[in-house]
Amino acid sequence: MSTQQVLLLPGTLISFKDTSGDVVWTPADTALGHGRISAVWDRGTGAKPMLYRWEARVKWVATPAAGDEWRLYLVRSSASATAANTDGGLTFGDADLTSETELSTHCKYVGRVVAAAADAAKCTHGVVEIADRYVAVAGWNASATKAIGTTDADMEFTLTPLIDEIQAAS
């Protein structure tokens, strides 16, 4: 009996970060109790992958308290890249956020990076489904005492498409 295998084929990584990324997002210097939304990523029309591996890296400005969090959300829209159609009515564009309410109430919570009491970049990852055409990432600095670091290179969010590849029967 011949069998088929369904294998995972990682696609091309999409990077949300400063000017060297695919989508501009500059969370450096984000104050405690503030957030940052990225510019919009237009996934285009037609068939697109739905499952993505996400990875986030962040560094606080100085030794954070153990348990401080950088919370991550996706802001989505299927209709257009205007605030009238986005999750929470948020405006796409690399900009400061002053309230987490719209993020936590209306946007897709992705995960968090949790600090240890050390002055080093922290990284975490997971898997998320994305069905919408327009996507932005938003981060929220839930630290009680520390701002996000001042070096753009210390902050990045990536999405890698996870594509099912069906191998022909042998």
Secondary structure, 3 states (H helix, E strand, C coil): CCCCEEEEEECCCEEEECCCCCEECCCCCCCCCCEEECCCEECCCCCCCCEEEEEEEECECCCCCCCCEEEEEEEEECCCCCHHHCHHHCCCCCEEECCCHHHHHHCEEEEEEECCCCCCCEEEEEEEECCCCEEEEEEEECCCCCCECCCHHHCEEEEEEEEEEEECCC
